């Protein structure tokens, strides 16, 4: 074929034809997305750092994994819209770029560890130790598999990590915390203020007559946006969850009894024994000790002779399966209480074993667990049926059926919410009941349009929720008659707040003029709280954070005012003393503070280094590919 192309392109006509063919190929590449080759940035790449790339698929896997982790932590899935609102994709790509930049510089500097050193670091990792305290291959395999790694991939990641650590240590190693910064931080955290204060409440605002219609109308006109009716949506919901399906499944006593017998171990608490052992350096000493036990020497006396304390011989109250040494376990669970075993050849030497307490096995009867078992069986059967139901529902939707029709054909309950706003409240201002738990239906419903077919939401623990927006009531301005009570209540709150602020300002001016706060409180019939002491950001009970902040902005002897808990409260205070903290540089508190400051400085320096490193290497981000992954597109 290649020979034919060369032959055909020798003449001027052949060259012209081949030129047209190649031009068409280039155009077709551009149409199908291969034109990115000529632009230097393909959709398969999210970012480039120096000569390294972060692929779209690599980023997609990490992005989805992190979203799932957060969803498990907060107890509900995080939607793509929520993740984008938080800038989640930017945070992840920033972290990946920083790691890749460090990897590139580590390769440039030829940093890293040898295969032997990598192997040593893995075998010495406490995370991979078995019951005996040594490296356990089975534990290693289980842990990395659980984290989603193969052995070669884990070793490669470990090698990268070693290079990054060497750079980090070089950049930030040897840093010390300046004494001046330590002193300033200690003062900021531990300085205490002592205040006297009084609290003004609604009663101190006096009698507030009802507003005239003109005043109320003007107040409403100036604040119409506060009383605007939100957008409401009418939503049809169809849910398919194991819990809902299980409620309709009947389980016979025979099936429950069969399951009880199969899972009997789940309904029993195994026998536990308080076990003690003395390990001897050789079998001869163990046999000699055993003969002494038979002659009347107690186990405790034997341990005391060998200088062993209770914690040296006590294995705790254990189950047979929970004991590391199988030979010792067999011996211990064959003894009567108080009996001492014959010498046992264990993993750590020859031992004598005794049992000081026996806690018998406890088995819950079928009658005690019958309801629980039937519920479990029903849930298992429901989960098995859900996928079949899911296929039927999706087939019906693909054929053009709406959710209401789908519900009728599949005999699944349909719920219609006539009006709900983004916060989950109805037109009456109360929370709408019956919304599915575990999924954020409202965020999804408010991001689509009427009669738009949307993908179902997955429910944690199994199951799906389908939703359909069938109507939208736009946001609108309400008239005064609709919200008159709310407007008047808001007007009254503002009046109280305004009067309390004016009264508080007047009291502060009197304190500044030399009148004691105690005298002012007595004249106003207010309760004076005296000698209240607290640290920054730790306002005492009765004071808000805003009041605490205002106190620490006020000099000794000065007075001030701040908002209380709501519009109907106002605090007036006077700073009577400032207690400056002392710090022993050798105290544990100073060491902890110094270490925290060092970590903070280290992080700042490292961040600056990574930013400069990314600039030096050259870093570009494919925002289109980033948005594609964050938007859930393929």
C-alpha positions as CSV (number, residue, x, y, z in Angstrom):
1,X,0.0,0.0,0.0
2,X,2.8,2.5,1.0
3,X,4.7,1.6,-2.3
4,X,1.5,2.3,-4.3
5,X,1.1,5.7,-2.6
6,X,4.7,6.7,-3.3
7,X,4.3,5.6,-7.0
8,X,1.0,7.5,-7.4
9,X,2.5,10.7,-6.0
10,X,5.5,10.9,-8.3
11,X,3.9,13.0,-11.0
12,X,2.5,16.5,-10.6
13,X,-1.0,15.1,-10.9
14,X,-0.4,12.5,-8.3
15,X,1.1,15.1,-6.0
16,X,-1.9,17.3,-6.4
17,X,-4.4,14.4,-5.7
18,X,-2.4,13.3,-2.6
19,X,-2.3,16.8,-1.3
20,X,-6.1,17.0,-1.5
21,X,-6.4,13.6,0.2
22,X,-4.1,14.7,3.1
23,X,-6.0,18.0,3.5
24,X,-9.3,16.0,3.7
25,X,-7.7,13.7,6.3
26,X,-6.6,16.7,8.4
27,X,-10.1,18.2,8.2
28,X,-11.7,14.9,9.2
29,X,-9.3,14.7,12.2
30,X,-10.4,18.1,13.3
31,X,-14.1,17.2,13.0
32,X,-13.6,14.0,15.1
33,X,-11.5,15.8,17.7
34,X,-8.1,14.6,16.5
35,X,-7.3,18.1,15.5
36,X,-6.2,18.7,19.1
37,X,-3.0,17.1,18.1
38,X,-2.2,20.2,16.1
39,X,-3.2,22.5,19.0
40,X,-1.0,20.7,21.5
41,X,-3.8,19.9,24.0
42,X,-6.1,16.8,23.6
43,X,-9.3,16.1,25.4
44,X,-7.4,13.1,27.0
45,X,-5.2,15.6,29.0
46,X,-6.4,17.7,31.8
47,X,-3.1,19.4,32.7
48,X,0.6,19.5,31.7
49,X,3.4,20.2,34.0
50,X,6.8,20.3,32.3
51,X,7.0,17.1,30.3
52,X,4.3,15.3,32.4
53,X,0.6,15.0,31.8
54,X,-2.4,14.4,34.0
55,X,-4.9,12.4,31.9
56,X,-8.6,13.0,31.8
57,X,-9.2,9.4,32.9
58,X,-6.8,9.7,35.8
59,X,-8.4,12.9,37.0
60,X,-11.9,11.4,36.5
61,X,-11.1,8.4,38.7
62,X,-9.6,10.5,41.5
63,X,-12.4,13.1,41.3
64,X,-15.2,10.5,41.6
65,X,-13.4,8.7,44.4
66,X,-13.1,11.9,46.4
67,X,-16.7,12.7,45.9
68,X,-17.8,9.3,47.1
69,X,-15.5,9.7,50.2
70,X,-17.1,13.0,51.1
71,X,-20.6,11.6,50.5
72,X,-19.9,8.8,52.9
73,X,-18.7,11.2,55.5
74,X,-21.7,13.5,55.4
75,X,-24.2,10.7,54.9
76,X,-25.6,11.7,51.5
77,X,-24.2,11.9,48.0
78,X,-22.6,15.1,46.6
79,X,-24.2,16.2,43.4
80,X,-22.0,17.5,40.5
81,X,-23.7,21.0,40.9
82,X,-22.7,21.0,44.6
83,X,-19.2,20.0,43.9
84,X,-18.8,22.7,41.2
85,X,-20.2,25.3,43.6
86,X,-17.5,24.4,46.1
87,X,-14.8,24.5,43.4
88,X,-14.0,20.9,44.2
89,X,-12.5,20.1,40.8
90,X,-10.1,23.1,41.1
91,X,-9.0,21.8,44.6
92,X,-8.2,18.3,43.3
93,X,-6.4,19.5,40.1
94,X,-4.4,21.9,42.2
95,X,-3.3,19.0,44.5
96,X,-2.5,16.7,41.5
97,X,-0.5,19.5,39.8
98,X,1.5,20.1,43.0
99,X,2.3,16.4,43.4
100,X,3.3,16.1,39.7
101,X,5.5,19.1,39.9
102,X,7.4,17.6,42.8
103,X,7.7,14.3,40.9
104,X,9.1,16.1,37.9
105,X,11.7,18.0,40.0
106,X,12.6,14.7,41.9
107,X,13.3,13.0,38.5
108,X,15.4,16.0,37.4
109,X,17.4,15.8,40.6
110,X,17.6,12.0,40.4
111,X,16.1,11.6,43.8
112,X,14.6,8.5,45.2
113,X,15.3,5.3,47.0
114,X,16.7,2.0,45.8
115,X,14.5,-1.1,45.4
116,X,16.0,-2.5,48.7
117,X,15.3,0.7,50.6
118,X,11.7,0.8,49.2
119,X,11.2,-2.8,50.3
120,X,12.6,-2.0,53.7
121,X,10.3,1.0,54.2
122,X,7.3,-1.2,53.3
123,X,8.3,-4.1,55.6
124,X,8.9,-1.6,58.5
125,X,5.5,0.2,58.0
126,X,3.3,-0.4,61.1
127,X,0.3,-0.6,58.9
128,X,1.4,-3.9,57.4
129,X,2.2,-5.7,60.7
130,X,0.4,-8.9,61.6
131,X,-0.7,-10.1,65.1
132,X,2.9,-11.0,66.0
133,X,4.1,-7.4,65.4
134,X,6.1,-8.4,62.3
135,X,5.5,-7.6,58.6
136,X,2.7,-9.8,57.3
137,X,2.3,-10.4,53.6
138,X,-1.4,-11.2,53.8
139,X,-2.0,-7.9,55.7
140,X,0.0,-6.0,53.1
141,X,-2.0,-7.5,50.2
142,X,-5.3,-6.9,51.9
143,X,-4.5,-3.2,52.8
144,X,-3.3,-2.2,49.4
145,X,-6.2,-4.0,47.7
146,X,-8.7,-2.3,50.0
147,X,-7.2,1.0,48.9
148,X,-7.5,0.2,45.2
149,X,-3.8,-0.5,44.5
150,X,-2.0,-3.4,42.8
151,X,1.5,-4.2,44.2
152,X,3.4,-2.6,41.3
153,X,1.3,0.5,41.4
154,X,1.7,0.8,45.2
155,X,5.4,0.5,45.0
156,X,5.5,3.1,42.3
157,X,3.5,5.5,44.4
158,X,5.7,4.8,47.4
159,X,8.8,5.6,45.2
160,X,7.2,8.9,44.1
161,X,6.4,9.8,47.7
162,X,10.0,9.3,48.8
163,X,11.2,11.7,46.2
164,X,8.6,14.3,47.2
165,X,9.6,13.9,50.9
166,X,13.3,14.5,50.1
167,X,12.4,17.8,48.3
168,X,10.1,18.9,51.1
169,X,12.7,18.1,53.8
170,X,15.3,20.1,51.8
171,X,13.1,23.1,51.4
172,X,11.7,23.2,54.9
173,X,14.1,21.2,57.0
174,X,15.9,23.0,59.8
175,X,13.3,25.8,60.2
176,X,12.9,27.3,63.7
177,X,10.2,29.4,65.2
178,X,11.3,33.0,66.1
179,X,10.9,33.8,69.8
180,X,9.1,37.0,68.9
181,X,6.5,35.2,66.9
182,X,6.1,32.6,69.6
183,X,5.4,35.4,72.2
184,X,3.0,37.2,69.9
185,X,1.0,34.0,69.2
186,X,0.9,33.1,72.8
187,X,-0.4,36.5,73.7
188,X,-3.0,36.4,71.0
189,X,-4.3,33.0,72.1
190,X,-4.1,33.3,75.9
191,X,-4.5,37.0,76.8
192,X,-7.6,37.4,79.0
193,X,-9.9,40.3,79.4
194,X,-12.0,41.1,82.5
195,X,-15.2,43.0,82.0
196,X,-18.3,44.3,83.7
197,X,-21.4,44.3,81.5
198,X,-25.2,44.7,81.4
199,X,-27.7,43.3,78.9
200,X,-30.4,45.5,77.4
201,X,-33.5,43.6,76.3
202,X,-36.8,44.4,74.6
203,X,-38.3,45.8,77.8
204,X,-35.7,48.6,77.8
205,X,-36.9,49.7,74.4
206,X,-40.1,51.0,75.9
207,X,-43.6,50.8,74.5
208,X,-43.7,50.8,70.7
209,X,-47.1,51.7,69.3
210,X,-48.4,50.0,66.1
211,X,-47.2,51.7,62.9
212,X,-49.6,53.7,60.8
213,X,-50.7,52.3,57.5
214,X,-48.5,54.9,55.7
215,X,-45.4,54.0,57.7
216,X,-45.9,50.3,57.2
217,X,-46.5,50.7,53.5
218,X,-43.3,52.8,53.1
219,X,-41.3,50.2,55.2
220,X,-42.6,47.4,52.9
221,X,-41.8,49.3,49.7
222,X,-38.2,49.9,50.8
223,X,-37.8,46.1,51.6
224,X,-39.9,44.3,49.1
225,X,-37.2,41.9,48.2
226,X,-37.2,40.5,51.8
227,X,-40.8,39.4,51.4
228,X,-40.6,38.1,47.8
229,X,-42.3,34.8,47.2
230,X,-39.6,32.2,46.1
231,X,-39.8,30.0,43.1
232,X,-41.9,26.8,43.7
233,X,-41.7,23.6,41.8
234,X,-44.2,20.8,41.4
235,X,-42.3,17.5,41.5
236,X,-43.3,13.9,40.8
237,X,-41.2,11.4,42.7
238,X,-40.8,7.6,42.3
239,X,-38.6,5.9,44.7
240,X,-37.3,2.3,44.7
241,X,-35.4,1.4,47.8
242,X,-34.8,-1.8,49.7
243,X,-36.5,-0.5,52.8
244,X,-39.7,0.4,50.9
245,X,-39.7,-2.8,48.9
246,X,-39.0,-5.0,52.0
247,X,-42.2,-3.7,53.7
248,X,-44.3,-5.6,51.1
249,X,-42.3,-8.9,51.3
250,X,-43.6,-11.6,53.6
251,X,-41.1,-14.1,55.1
252,X,-42.3,-17.4,56.5
253,X,-41.2,-18.9,59.8
254,X,-39.6,-21.8,58.0
255,X,-37.3,-19.5,55.9
256,X,-36.5,-17.5,59.1
257,X,-35.6,-20.7,61.0
258,X,-33.4,-22.0,58.2
259,X,-31.5,-18.7,58.1
260,X,-31.2,-18.7,61.9
261,X,-29.5,-22.1,61.7
262,X,-27.2,-21.0,58.8
263,X,-26.1,-17.8,60.6
264,X,-26.3,-19.1,64.2
265,X,-22.8,-17.7,64.9
266,X,-24.1,-14.2,64.3
267,X,-26.6,-14.5,67.1
268,X,-24.2,-15.9,69.7
269,X,-21.5,-14.3,71.9
270,X,-18.5,-16.7,71.9
271,X,-17.0,-17.9,75.2
272,X,-14.4,-15.6,76.6
273,X,-11.7,-16.5,79.2
274,X,-9.3,-14.5,81.3
275,X,-6.0,-16.2,80.4
276,X,-2.6,-15.9,82.0
277,X,0.7,-17.4,80.7
278,X,4.3,-17.7,81.7
279,X,6.8,-18.2,78.9
280,X,10.0,-20.1,79.7
281,X,13.3,-19.9,77.8
282,X,13.3,-23.7,77.2
283,X,11.2,-26.8,77.7
284,X,13.2,-28.1,80.7
285,X,12.4,-25.0,82.8
286,X,8.8,-25.3,81.8
287,X,8.6,-28.9,82.9
288,X,10.3,-28.2,86.2
289,X,7.8,-25.3,86.9
290,X,4.9,-27.6,86.0
291,X,6.1,-30.2,88.6
292,X,6.3,-27.4,91.2
293,X,2.7,-26.4,90.3
294,X,1.6,-30.0,90.9
295,X,3.4,-30.0,94.2
296,X,1.4,-27.0,95.5
297,X,3.1,-23.9,94.2
298,X,0.6,-21.4,92.9
299,X,0.8,-19.8,89.5
300,X,1.0,-16.3,91.0
301,X,3.9,-17.4,93.2
302,X,5.7,-18.8,90.3
303,X,5.3,-15.6,88.3
304,X,6.5,-13.5,91.3
305,X,9.6,-15.7,91.6
306,X,10.5,-14.9,88.0
307,X,9.9,-11.1,88.6
308,X,6.8,-11.0,86.4
309,X,4.0,-8.5,87.1
310,X,0.4,-9.0,86.4
311,X,0.6,-7.1,83.1
312,X,3.5,-9.4,82.0
313,X,1.5,-12.6,82.3
314,X,-2.1,-11.4,81.7
315,X,-3.5,-11.9,78.1
316,X,-6.8,-10.3,79.0
317,X,-10.3,-11.7,78.6
318,X,-10.2,-13.2,75.1
319,X,-12.1,-15.5,72.7
320,X,-10.4,-18.5,71.3
321,X,-10.3,-17.1,67.8
322,X,-8.9,-13.8,69.1
323,X,-5.7,-15.4,70.5
324,X,-2.6,-15.1,68.3
325,X,-0.9,-18.4,69.4
326,X,-3.1,-21.3,68.3
327,X,-1.4,-23.9,70.6
328,X,-1.9,-21.6,73.6
329,X,-5.5,-21.0,72.6
330,X,-6.2,-24.8,72.4
331,X,-4.7,-25.4,75.8
332,X,-6.4,-22.4,77.5
333,X,-9.9,-23.4,76.2
334,X,-9.5,-27.0,77.3
335,X,-8.8,-26.0,81.0
336,X,-11.2,-25.8,83.9
337,X,-11.2,-22.5,85.8
338,X,-8.2,-22.2,88.1
339,X,-6.5,-25.2,86.4
340,X,-2.9,-24.9,85.1
341,X,-1.9,-26.6,81.8
342,X,0.9,-28.9,81.0
343,X,3.9,-27.2,79.2
344,X,2.7,-25.9,75.8
345,X,5.0,-25.4,72.8
346,X,3.8,-22.0,71.6
347,X,5.0,-19.6,68.9
348,X,7.1,-17.6,71.4
349,X,8.4,-20.4,73.5
350,X,7.3,-23.1,75.9
351,X,4.5,-21.8,78.2
352,X,2.4,-22.7,81.2
353,X,-1.2,-21.4,80.9
354,X,-4.0,-20.9,83.4
355,X,-7.6,-19.6,83.3
356,X,-8.8,-17.3,86.1
357,X,-12.3,-16.6,84.8
358,X,-14.7,-18.1,82.3
359,X,-17.5,-16.2,80.6
360,X,-19.8,-18.8,78.9
361,X,-21.0,-18.6,75.4
362,X,-24.4,-16.9,75.1
363,X,-26.8,-17.7,72.3
364,X,-29.9,-15.6,71.5
365,X,-32.9,-17.9,70.9
366,X,-34.9,-17.9,67.6
367,X,-37.8,-16.2,69.3
368,X,-35.6,-13.3,70.3
369,X,-34.2,-12.7,66.8
370,X,-37.1,-13.8,64.6
371,X,-38.3,-10.3,63.7
372,X,-34.7,-9.2,63.0
373,X,-34.1,-12.2,60.8
374,X,-37.3,-11.7,58.8
375,X,-36.4,-8.1,58.2
376,X,-32.9,-9.0,57.0
377,X,-34.3,-11.6,54.6
378,X,-36.9,-9.2,53.3
379,X,-34.1,-6.6,52.7
380,X,-32.0,-9.1,50.9
381,X,-34.8,-10.2,48.6
382,X,-35.7,-6.5,48.0
383,X,-32.2,-5.7,46.9
384,X,-32.2,-8.7,44.5
385,X,-35.5,-7.4,43.0
386,X,-34.4,-3.8,42.7
387,X,-32.2,-4.2,39.7
388,X,-35.0,-6.0,37.8
389,X,-37.4,-3.3,38.7
390,X,-34.8,-0.7,37.7
391,X,-34.6,-2.2,34.2
392,X,-38.4,-2.2,33.8
393,X,-38.6,1.5,34.9
394,X,-35.9,2.6,32.5
395,X,-37.4,0.6,29.7
396,X,-40.7,2.4,30.2
397,X,-39.1,5.8,30.4
398,X,-37.1,5.0,27.2
399,X,-40.5,4.2,25.5
400,X,-41.7,7.7,26.4
401,X,-43.7,7.1,29.6
402,X,-43.8,9.7,32.3
403,X,-43.2,8.8,35.9
404,X,-47.0,8.7,36.7
405,X,-47.6,6.2,33.9
406,X,-44.5,4.2,35.0
407,X,-45.8,4.0,38.6
408,X,-49.1,2.6,37.4
409,X,-47.5,0.0,35.1
410,X,-45.0,-1.2,37.8
411,X,-47.4,-0.8,40.8
412,X,-44.9,1.4,42.5
413,X,-46.2,4.4,44.6
414,X,-45.9,7.8,43.1
415,X,-45.6,11.0,45.3
416,X,-46.5,14.4,44.0
417,X,-45.3,17.5,45.8
418,X,-47.5,20.3,44.6
419,X,-45.2,23.2,45.6
420,X,-41.8,23.3,47.3
421,X,-39.0,25.9,47.3
422,X,-35.2,25.3,47.2
423,X,-35.1,25.2,51.0
424,X,-37.7,22.4,51.2
425,X,-40.6,24.7,52.4
426,X,-44.1,24.9,51.0
427,X,-46.1,28.1,50.4
428,X,-47.2,28.0,54.1
429,X,-43.6,28.4,55.2
430,X,-43.4,24.9,56.8
431,X,-41.0,22.1,55.8
432,X,-42.4,19.7,53.2
433,X,-42.6,16.2,54.5
434,X,-42.0,13.0,52.6
435,X,-38.9,14.0,50.6
436,X,-36.6,11.0,50.0
437,X,-33.8,10.6,52.6
438,X,-30.2,10.3,51.7
439,X,-30.4,12.1,48.3
440,X,-30.6,15.8,47.5
441,X,-33.6,15.8,45.2
442,X,-34.3,19.5,45.5
443,X,-30.9,20.6,44.2
444,X,-31.3,18.3,41.2
445,X,-35.0,19.3,40.6
446,X,-34.1,23.0,40.7
447,X,-31.3,22.5,38.2
448,X,-33.6,21.1,35.4
449,X,-36.7,22.2,33.6
450,X,-40.3,21.1,33.1
451,X,-40.8,17.6,31.6
452,X,-37.0,17.1,31.2
453,X,-36.0,13.4,31.6
454,X,-33.3,13.2,34.2
455,X,-31.1,10.3,35.4
456,X,-32.2,8.7,38.7
457,X,-30.4,9.5,41.9
458,X,-28.7,6.6,43.7
459,X,-29.6,6.2,47.3
460,X,-26.8,5.2,49.7
461,X,-27.2,1.6,50.7
462,X,-28.9,0.7,47.5
463,X,-31.9,2.0,45.5
464,X,-32.9,4.8,43.2
465,X,-35.1,7.9,43.2
466,X,-36.6,9.3,40.0
467,X,-37.9,12.8,39.8
468,X,-39.8,14.9,37.3
469,X,-40.5,18.6,37.3
470,X,-44.1,19.0,36.0
471,X,-44.7,22.7,36.9
472,X,-42.8,25.8,37.9
473,X,-44.3,28.8,39.8
474,X,-41.9,31.7,39.2
475,X,-40.6,33.9,42.0
476,X,-42.7,37.0,42.4
477,X,-43.2,40.1,44.5
478,X,-45.9,39.8,47.1
479,X,-48.3,42.6,47.9
480,X,-48.5,44.1,51.4
481,X,-51.8,42.3,52.2
482,X,-50.2,38.9,51.7
483,X,-47.4,39.5,54.2
484,X,-48.8,42.3,56.5
485,X,-48.2,40.3,59.7
486,X,-44.6,39.5,58.8
487,X,-43.9,43.0,57.7
488,X,-45.2,44.5,60.9
489,X,-43.2,42.0,63.0
490,X,-40.1,42.9,61.1
491,X,-40.8,46.6,61.5
492,X,-41.2,46.1,65.3
493,X,-37.9,44.2,65.5
494,X,-36.1,47.0,63.7
495,X,-37.6,49.6,66.0
496,X,-36.5,47.6,69.1
497,X,-33.0,47.2,67.7
498,X,-32.7,50.9,66.9
499,X,-33.9,52.1,70.3
500,X,-31.6,49.6,72.1
501,X,-28.6,50.8,70.1
502,X,-29.3,54.4,70.8
503,X,-29.7,53.6,74.6
504,X,-26.5,51.6,74.6
505,X,-24.6,54.3,72.8
506,X,-25.8,56.8,75.4
507,X,-24.7,54.5,78.3
508,X,-21.2,54.1,76.7
509,X,-20.8,57.9,76.5
510,X,-21.7,58.2,80.2
511,X,-19.0,55.6,81.1
512,X,-16.5,57.4,79.0
513,X,-17.4,60.6,80.8
514,X,-16.6,59.0,84.2
515,X,-19.8,57.5,85.4
516,X,-19.3,54.0,86.8
517,X,-21.2,51.3,84.9
518,X,-22.5,50.0,88.2
519,X,-24.2,53.3,88.9
520,X,-25.7,53.4,85.4
521,X,-27.0,49.8,85.8
522,X,-28.6,50.7,89.2
523,X,-30.3,53.8,87.7
524,X,-31.7,51.8,84.8
525,X,-32.7,48.8,87.1
526,X,-30.4,46.5,85.1
527,X,-28.5,43.5,86.4
528,X,-24.7,44.1,86.4
529,X,-22.4,41.1,85.6
530,X,-19.1,41.9,87.3
531,X,-15.6,40.4,86.9
532,X,-16.3,38.2,83.9
533,X,-13.0,36.9,82.6
534,X,-12.4,35.1,79.2
535,X,-10.0,34.6,76.4
536,X,-10.2,35.6,72.7
537,X,-12.7,33.7,70.6
538,X,-14.1,32.1,73.8
539,X,-17.0,34.4,74.8
540,X,-18.6,33.2,78.0
541,X,-22.2,32.1,78.3
542,X,-24.5,35.0,77.8
543,X,-22.3,36.9,75.4
544,X,-22.1,36.5,71.6
545,X,-19.0,36.0,69.5
546,X,-19.5,39.6,68.2
547,X,-19.5,40.9,71.8
548,X,-16.3,39.0,72.6
549,X,-14.6,40.4,69.5
550,X,-15.6,44.0,70.5
551,X,-14.2,43.4,74.0
552,X,-10.8,42.5,72.5
553,X,-10.8,45.7,70.4
554,X,-11.3,47.8,73.5
555,X,-8.5,49.2,75.6
556,X,-8.3,48.7,79.4
557,X,-10.8,51.1,81.1
558,X,-12.7,51.6,77.8
559,X,-16.4,50.8,77.2
560,X,-18.2,49.5,74.2
561,X,-21.4,48.0,72.9
562,X,-22.3,45.0,70.7
563,X,-25.2,43.1,69.4
564,X,-26.7,40.4,71.7
565,X,-28.4,37.2,70.7
566,X,-30.9,38.7,68.2
567,X,-32.3,42.2,67.5
568,X,-34.0,42.4,70.9
569,X,-30.7,42.3,72.9
570,X,-27.7,44.7,73.2
571,X,-24.7,44.4,75.6
572,X,-22.9,47.4,77.1
573,X,-19.5,46.5,78.7
574,X,-16.4,48.0,80.3
575,X,-13.0,46.4,80.2
576,X,-11.7,46.5,83.8
577,X,-8.5,44.5,83.4
578,X,-6.2,42.9,80.8
579,X,-4.2,39.9,81.9
580,X,-1.2,39.2,79.8
581,X,0.0,35.6,79.7
582,X,3.5,34.4,80.6
583,X,5.1,31.6,78.8
584,X,7.9,29.3,79.9
585,X,9.9,28.5,76.8
586,X,10.6,25.0,78.1
587,X,7.0,24.1,79.1
588,X,5.0,21.5,77.2
589,X,2.6,24.3,76.1
590,X,5.4,26.3,74.6
591,X,6.8,23.3,72.8
592,X,3.3,22.5,71.3
593,X,2.8,26.1,70.3
594,X,6.3,26.3,68.8
595,X,5.7,23.1,66.8
596,X,2.3,24.4,65.5
597,X,3.9,27.6,64.4
598,X,6.8,25.7,62.7
599,X,4.3,23.6,60.8
600,X,2.4,26.7,59.7
601,X,5.6,28.4,58.5
602,X,6.7,25.2,56.8
603,X,3.5,25.0,54.9
604,X,3.7,28.6,53.8
605,X,7.3,28.2,52.5
606,X,6.4,24.9,50.8
607,X,3.4,26.5,49.1
608,X,5.5,29.3,47.7
609,X,8.1,26.8,46.5
610,X,5.5,24.7,44.7
611,X,4.0,27.8,43.0
612,X,7.5,28.9,41.8
613,X,8.2,25.3,40.7
614,X,5.1,25.2,38.6
615,X,5.9,28.5,37.0
616,X,9.5,27.3,36.2
617,X,8.3,24.0,34.8
618,X,5.4,25.5,32.8
619,X,1.9,24.5,33.9
620,X,-1.2,24.5,31.7
621,X,-4.7,23.4,32.5
622,X,-7.3,22.2,30.0
623,X,-10.4,23.9,31.4
624,X,-12.7,22.3,28.9
625,X,-11.6,18.8,29.9
626,X,-11.8,19.8,33.6
627,X,-15.4,21.1,33.1
628,X,-16.3,18.0,31.2
629,X,-15.3,15.7,34.1
630,X,-16.8,18.0,36.8
631,X,-20.1,18.2,34.8
632,X,-20.3,14.4,34.6
633,X,-20.0,14.2,30.8
634,X,-18.3,11.3,29.1
